[in-house]
Amino acid sequence: PEKTRIAEFMGPAEEKLQKISASLAYDFIRHSTIVRHGDIRETILRLVRDRQVDLLVTGARGGCGKEDDRAQGSVAEMLLRSMPCPVMTVGSNVRQDAFEGTHLRRVLLPTDLSEELPSAVVYAERLTQFLAGQLILMHVAQEAPGPADNGISAQLEPFASVLKKMEDPSIVAGYINREGPTADAIVRVANEKHVDLIVLGAYEGREPSGRRTQRVVSNVIRSARCPVFTVCPSAHLSP
């Protein structure tokens, strides 16, 4: 019977949650545990709305070739494009020291994916301030700039619209221009700069630009060695 099958899954799920709950209690983190069954997207979406959640944190595995890993990665990508709040996705390759107090925090904001989504810029600024860290702005060009584009003003031009949206541009510690495949460039810079968090704008759109952004976000999450913080246009702004 359907109820019997559900009970078989609910029991182990509750046991896992109890273990997580015990570790949270040890660190004096206020929390509650919930076990639900049903469609993943609809169930989580209902909880996010009912509880007025400000941030959804989810894990994602992908690229390992296993069917369950690909399924979990697909679920994570579906959630980040449909939630009314930002989503922090922790991929399988993340460093274990990402949020330990051992180094100066760095947040990476690729501007070509976020400048059309002001809330992504605002969240990147607020998170950098909360972490008492540095913000790195990055622009990825599909082609190498011509000889006339080598001046300082030309190098900073791609970041002008983002800086106008910021309240405190002084937190920006670097401006990086790269060329080539966007996702690969973002992951390389994140590794080079030992970045702790990548902030991206995620789109549900069906237009070619929306599909391109979805592919970039998915590829970054699969390869990044730090969590990826994504904001959809529908996400409420309360950083």
Buried (B, 14 or more C-beta within 10 A) or exposed (E): EEEEEEEEEEEEEEEEBEEEBEEBEEEEEEEEEEEEEEEEBEEBBEEBEEEEBEBBEBBBBBBEEEEEBBEBBEBBBEBBBBBBBBBBBBBBBBBEEBBEEEEEBBBBBBBBBBBBBBBBBBBBBBBBBEBEBBBBBBBBBEEEEEEEEEEEEEBBEBBEEBBEBBEEBEBBBEBBBBEEBBBBBBBBBBBEBBBBBBBBBBBEBEEEEBEBBBEBBBBBBBBBBBBBBBBBBEBEEEB
